[in-house]
Amino acid sequence: MSWKAVKAQSLNPGTLNRSAFRFHLSILRNLGELLETNSNLSTILESISDGFFSLNRRLEVTCFNRTALKLLDRKASEPPRTR
């Protein structure tokens, strides 16, 4: 769901006081910026020809690009393998 759809569904000025409404609106704007940044990052990672994957602090794979999946003979729908 896009942030605009979330914004349209959840904002109802009649049920919020003015400061709560402004706070809610600022959160939705930040969410929109985060979603746009995530989309841009995904586009960049998918456009590089090298295989890329990221790990979290527990050394679990959190992200693959298509090239990495191809190199590792994996499908995007497969869960990461555990140690």
N, C-alpha and C positions, 0 to 999 in steps of 0.2 A: 504494500500500500504506500502511495506517495505521501510526502509530508503535507501536501496541499489537501489530500483527502482526509488526513488526520485532522488538520486544521478546520476543515469544513464540518466534520462530524462533532468535534469536541468543543468548539467555541460557541457559546451561547451567552451573549452579554446580559440577557435577562436574569441569569442564574448566578452571576458573579458580581461582587462589588468591583469598583473601578480599579483598585490596586491589584486585586487578585486577577482581574482580567488582563491588565498590563503584564503581570508576572507570567501568566499562562501564555500570552502572546509571545513574550520574549523567549520562553522555553521552546515554543514551536518554531520560532525563527532560527534558534540555535540548532534544533533538530534538522531543519531544512538545510542549513549549512553543512552539518555533519553528513547528511545523506548525499549531498552534492559532492563533498570531498571524497567520500567513500566511492562514489561512482567514478570520479576522476582517477582515483588511485587504481581501481579495478581496471579501467581502460588502459592505464599506463602499464600495469603488470601484465596484462594480456597482450600488449603490443610488443614487448621485448622478446627477442628471439632466444634468449637464454632461459633455462629452466629456473624457476624461482619458487621457494617455499619459505614459510616463516614458522618459527617456533615460539611457544610461550615460555614462561620461566620454568615450567616443569618439563621442558624439552618435548612438548607435544606439538605436533604439526597443527597449525591453525589455518594455513592458506597455501594453495598450490596455484600456479598458473597452468595454462594448457600444455605448454612445452614440458614442464616438470612432470605432469601427469603422463604425457606421452613417453618421456624418457624412462619413467618408472613403471610403464605398462600398467597404469591404473585408470580407473574411471572416476569422474568427479563425484558420483553417487556412492562410491565405496567409502566406508569409514576408515580413518587412519589405522594402520596396523600398530599394535602395542608391542612393547619390548618383550 
